[in-house]
Amino acid sequence: MKALLLSRVTVVWGLLIAATLLSWQLGHGVGFDDARLAGAAILIVTFIKVRFVIRDFMEIRHAPRWMRRVGDGWILLIVALLVGLFLSA
């Protein structure tokens, strides 16, 4: 049982839950006075969660280095575009 609780997948699952709770708090105005900044922070937390899911639950962690880099580049590009669009509106 101890090995299951300390496995990487269980730890990542716990981090995903914590990130969800953080997003929920940010969405309710904790930490930001401006709703646009809170929304941008929620988008950033969401893409951190996306990276965890891609790396650990889609088994990209053990893929070739170029594939991991392409995935990280895609995540950075999309989050930069979405946050830029969100803040410019």
N, C-alpha and C positions, 0 to 999 in steps of 0.2 A: 504494500500500500504506500509506503514511504517513497519508493521509486516512482510510482505513478504520480504522486503529488509534486515531486521535484523534477519531473520530466520537462523538457523544453516546451512541448505542446501545452502542457498545463500552465506553465508560467506565462506563455504568450497569451493564452486564453484569459488569464487573470489580468494581464496588461490591456487586452482589448476591452474587458469589462470596465477597468479603471478609466480608459480613454472615453468610453461611452458615457460614463458618469461625469467626466470632465466636460464633455460636449454638452451634456444636459444642463450642467450648472452654468456654462457660458451662455447657453441659449436663454437662460432665465435672468440674465443680466449681472451675474456675479463676476466682478473683476473689470468690467468695461462700462463706460458711460455711453459710448457710441455703439449703436446696433450694428453699424457696418464693420467696425473693428471686431466685434464679437462674432459676426458671421464669418469674417476672414479667419479668425482663430479657429472656429469650428471646422472650416474647410481644411485648414492645415492639420488639425488633429485627425480628421477623417482620412487624409492621405497618409498619415503615419500608420493608421490602422490598415489601410490598403496595402502598404508595404509589408506589414506583419503577415497579413493573409497571403499575399503572393509568395513571400519567402518561406513561410512555415507550413501553410496548409495546402499550397499548390506545389510544394516540393521543389521550388526554384533554388532553395538554399544549396542544393547539391548539384545544380546545373553548371555548365561551363561558365567561366567568368564573363565572357562576352554577353551571354544571355542575362545574367544578373545585372550587368551594366545597362543593357538596353531597357530592362524593366525599371531600373532606378531612374534612368533618363526620361522614360515615358512618364513616370510618376511626377518627377520634378517639372517637366514641361507642362503637364496638365494642371498641376496645382498652381504654378506660376500664372498660367493663362486665366484660370478661374478666379484666383484671388485678385488679379489685376482687373478683370472684368467686374468683379463684385465691388471693388473699391472705387472704380471709376463711375459706377452708376449713381 
